[in-house]
Amino acid sequence: MQALLAYKRLPALAGAGFLPIAFLARLPLAMAQLGTLLLVVSVTGSYAAGGLAAGLVAVGMAVGGPVVSLLADRHGQRPVALLTTPVNALVTVALVIAVNTHAGMVAVGLLALGTGLSTTQIGALARSRWIGLAAGRSSDLAPAMSYESAADETSFALGPALIGLLAAVFSPSTGLLLGAATMLVFGPLFALHPTAAAAGKSSAGRTQGRVKVPELAILVGAMFLLGCFFGGVGAGVTALSTAVGAASAAGGVIAVMGLTSAAAGLATPLLPERLGHPRRLLIFAVGLAILSPLLLAVSTVAGAVVVVVAVGCCIAPYMISVYSLGERLGGTGRTAAVMTLLSSGVAVGYAAGSTGAGALADLGGFRLAMAAPAVAMAVAAVLVFAARGRLSGLETKTGDTMPVRISSPSSV
């Protein structure tokens, strides 16, 4: 009941329209990679070309996302998002046209890279706004961070499922075009929403305080390893589903994991306050390290579903702990950039995990591929355990959220 009351405060804090706008504005990001892969493969018949194009989208997101968010920190979210969101929609449409008109792979590759580079990390910008709106109140910030992680997980479950459905019913182009239209409408609405003022920026566009680089590297590493886990599970489940003659079930298994994780994220505020974020991160990292090897034992789609439900219970709490610690790393004016670096760690890790697990699947089948996520989370648990002292330094003595310095909303 206490958690439910905390979530009820969020619409009052940000405005009732903010939650649906921010959710729909982030959905195109979850559709871009798979949509690009399916489109290129359907037109060229080449999995290598599709994989290359989807990989370039991911690389673009990892490189461009932090740059866009840094600009948003320095100049305000509103003008930056008003520029990047329509540009992203237009580049995505250009990519669809280029593929369908059989443009060369150089042109397709550049447009795929451009799609990623122009992507606005809506989730990271939204987290920055919540930090300003909460004004250091843990009672508001904790449920907001939990909600954001649940929204991310839901979008990354819904986005690929929607892409697959539209490709089957209409064409592979439809999903990307719908994503572009969604971004064209809801991206500017997100940019213009009054909460943009809460993100704040320092006077004269300069940041205050220094980011703690070693701690940031640790947290980015933790997110990179989680991304390796995601990519490894995706490749492993796809290989398993194909091996048992149910290739179309892979997306459903991943969606179940995402939705379970989203539910766990929403329940995270129920955890005792005495469990600080470093301790929570260690607990859920160890949980993932223990549960992930169970994937090596599955041989059916049903068995995979059972394991990913268990694993999903640890994912969002792990992410929430990382983002909550990331919020404490630097001074005013760097929040969105830090949040985006953490998100980019997941994107780069996903590409690495998917590539590595795919190669292992070619070598030894789905069981060998399932070793990739298990190894990734074992390394993550070791990293978090070794860094527990540094991460504990980000906590206050009471474990509450440290005050966040926010500039006047009038500065935006």
N, C-alpha and C positions, 0 to 999 in steps of 0.2 A: 504493500500500500504506500509506503514511504517513497519507493522508486517511482510509482505511478504519479504521485503528487509532484515529484521533482520534474518528470517529463511534462506534466501539465503546465509548468511554469515557462517552458521554452517558447510556445507561441506568444505568450504574453510578453516575454523578454524581447523577441525578435519581430513580432508581428505575425499574424496567422498565415499570411501569404508566403512568408520566407521559406518555410519547410518544403512545400511542393515545388516552388520555383527552383530552389537550390538542388533538390533531388533530380528534377527533370533536366536541369542544365548540366548535371554531371553524367547523365546517361549516355550521351554520344561518345564520351571517352571509353566507356565500357563496351561500345559497339565497334570501335574503329579497327582494332587489330583483326578480330575474327571476320568482320565484314570485308576488310581488304583481302584477307587470305581467300575467302570463298569466291569473291569477285574475280580475282586474278586467276585462280585455278579454273573457274568455270569458263573463262574466255580463252585462256592459253592452253589449258590442259596440263600445265606444268606445276607440280607441287613445289619444285625448287623455286620457281618464279614467285609463286604465292607466298612461300615462306620468306623469301628475300624482301618482298614488298611489305609484309606484315612486320618483319624485323626492323625495317627502316622506319615504320610508324613508331615502333617502340623506342628506337634510338632517338628519334626526334622528340618524343615525349620526355625522355630522360634528360636530354640536353636543353630543350626549349622551356620545359616546365619551370625549372629554377630561375631562368632568366626572366620569364614573364612575371613570376611572383616577386622577384627582386625589384623589377620595375614598379610593380603594384605597391610594394613597401615604400619605395622612394617617392612615387608620384601620386599615390592613391589608387585604390582598386577601380574606382569608377571609370576614369579615362582609359586606363589600360585594358580593362575587360570590354569596354565599348569598342575598342579597336580590334582586339584579338579574337573575340567570339565570332563576329561576322566574317573576318578573314579566314578563320578556320572552316566555317561553313562553306565559303566560296572555294577554297582549295580542295575540300572534300568533293564538292560537285565536279570540279575540274579533274580530279583523280578518276571519278566514275566515267566521265566523258572520254578521258584518255584511254582507259582500259577498253571500253566498248568500241572505240574507233581504231583499236589495234595500233595505238602509238607504240613506239619503241620502248624497251625496258628502261632506257636511260630516263626518258620523260616520265614514265610511270614511277620509277624509283625516286626521282626528284620530287614529284608531287606527293608520294607516300611520306617521304621525309618531311616535306612542308606541312603535311597534315599533322604530323607529330609535333613539329616545332611550334606550330601556332596553337596547339592545344592549351587551353586555360585550365589549370588544375583547380576546378571549382571546389572540391573538397578541402583543399589546403586553404584557399581563400575564405571559405566558410568557417573553418576552424579559427582563423585569425580574427574573424568578426566575433565569434563566440567569446574569445578571450577578452576582447574589448567590452562586450556586453556584460560579461560576468564580473568584470572589474575586481578580480582577485577573489571572488566568493566561490569557494569550493563547492558549496551546495548547488550552485548554478553551473559551474564549469564541468564538474564530473558528469552529470547527465548529458550535457551538451556534447562532450567528447564521446560518450558512449553512443549517443544518437548518431553522430557523424560516422563512427565506425560501422554501425549497423546500416546506415544509408549507403556507405561505400560497398559493403558486402552484398546488400540487396541489389544495388545497381550492377555489380559484377556477376550476379546470378541471373538477373533479368536481361541484361544487355545481350550476352551471347545467345540466350534462349530465344530472344526476340529476333536476332539476326538469323538464326537457323530456321525459325518458323516462316519469316518473310521470304527467305531464299527458297524454301520448299513450296510455298503457296504462290508466290509471284516470281521474283527473280533475285539473284544475288545483289543486283544494283539497288533494290528497294530499301534494304536495311541501311545502307550508307546514306542514301538520299533522305530517308526519314531522320537519321541522326543529324544530318546537316540542317534540315528544317527545324528540328528541335533546338539545335544550338542557335540558329538564327533568331528564333523567337525568345527562348528562355535565357540565353546568354546575356543579351542586353537588359532583360528584366532583372536578372541577378545583379548586373552592374549598377542599375539605377535604383535598386532597393535601398531604402534609408539606412539599413544596417551597414552599408559600405562605409559610413562615417565612423562606425565603431572600431573599424580596423585601425584607423589612425595612422599618422605618420609624424615623424619628428619635425621640428621647426627647420626651415631651410632644406628640407628633404634629407637631412643627415640622421644617421642612426645614433642611438645613445647606448652605451654599454658595449661590451665585446662578447661575441659568441664564444663559448667554451669549446674549442676545436677538438680536443681529445674526446670529450663526452659526445660531441656531435658525430665524430667518426665511429664511435662505438654504436650509437643508435642507428646510424645509416647502415652499418654492418649488420646489425640485428634485423633491419628491414630487408636488406639485400638477401640474407639467408632465408627469411620468410618468403621472399619472392622466388628464390630457388625451390623452396618447398612447393609453392603454388604451381610453378612451371613443371616441376617433376611429377606432381600428382596429375596434372592435366595430361602430360604425355603418357604417363604410366596407365592411367585409366582409359585413355584412348586406345592404347595398345591392347589392354585387357579386353575391352569391349569388342574390338575388331577380332581378336583371337577367338572369342566365343560366339562370333556371328551376330553381334548386337552393337554395331559401330555407332548407331544413332543414340544409344543410351548414355554415351560418355558425357554429353552436355547435361543430361539430367542428374547424373551423379555429382558433377561439379556444382550444379545449382543447389542440390541438397546440402552440400558442404557449406555453400555460401549462406543459405538461409538459416542453417543451424548456427553458424557463426554470428549472423545478425541477431538472432534471438539471444545468444550468450552475451553479445555486446550490450543489448538493452538491459540485461539482468546484472551487468557489472556493478552498478551503484549499490547493489545489495551486499557487496563484499564489505567486511568490517573495515572501518576507517583506519584501524591500527595497522592494517597491511598497507604499507606505503607502496608507491609505484615501483621502486626497484625490487622489492620483495615479490610483488605481484608478477612482474616481468620474469623473475627467476622461476617462480612457481609454474607459470604457464609455458615457459620455455622448456622446463624439465618435463612437463606434461606432454608437450608435443614430441619431445625426444623419446619418451616412453611409448607413446601411442603410434607414432609414425612407422616403426618397424612392423606393426601388425599388417600393414599394406603388403608386405612381402609374403604373407601367408594366404592372401585372398586368391581365389581362382574363379569367382563368379561375380557378376555385376551386383547381385544381392549382397554378397559378402563385402564388396567395396563400399556399398551404401552404409552398411553397419559401421564400418571403420571410420568413414568420413564424417558420420554423425558424431562419433566420439571425439574425433580430432577437431571437428568444427567448434566444439565447446571451448577450446583453448585459443582459437585463432584471434577472434575480436578482442578478448581481454588482453592478449599479448600486444596487439596493435594499439589499443587504448593506452596501455602503460607506456609504450614508446612515445606516442604523440603527447601524452601528458608530461613526460620528462622533457621532450623536445620544446614544449612551451616555456620551460624554465631556463633554456640555454642562453638566450641573449637578451639584449635590451630592446627598447621600443624601435620599431622600424625594420625588424628582421623576421618577424614572426612568420609571415607567409612564405618567405624564402626558406626558412628552416623546415616548415611543414612540407613544402614541396620537395626539398631534398630528401626527406624521409619517404615520401611517396615515390620519388624517382628511384630510390634504392630498391623498392619493390619491383618497379618496372624493369630495371636492369637485371635484377635477380631472376625475374620470371623468364626473361629471354635466355639467360644462362642456364637455368634449370630445365627449361623446355628443350633447349638444344642438347644439353648433356644427357638428359633422360631419353630423348629421341634416339641419340646415337647408341645408348645402352640397349634400347629396345631392338634396334637393328642387329646388335651383336648377340643378345641373349634372350630376347623376348620381354614380356611385360614384367616378369619377376625381377629381372635385372634392372629394368627402368625404375621400379618402385624403390630401389636402393637409394636413388638420388635424393628424394625428399627425406628419407630416414637419416642419411648422412648430413644433410643440410641442417636439420634441427638438432642433431647431436652436437654439431659445431656451434650452433646458436646457444645451446645450453652452456657449453664450456665458455663461450665468449661472455655471456651475461654473468656467469658465476665469477669469472676472473675479474670482471669490471665492476663487481657489486660495490666496492669501496668508492669508486669515482661516482657511480650513479647515486649512491646514498648521499653524496655531498650535494645533490640537487634538491634533496628533500629538506623541509624545515624540521625542527625538532618535534613538532606535533604531527607531522605528516600531512598537514593541510597544504593547499595550493599557495605558493608564494605570491605575494602581491605583484600585479603586472602594471607597469607604467603605461598608460594610454594617453596619447595626445588629445587635445580637445577635438570633438567631432567637427567643429567649425573649420578645422585645418584642412579638411578634405573637400 
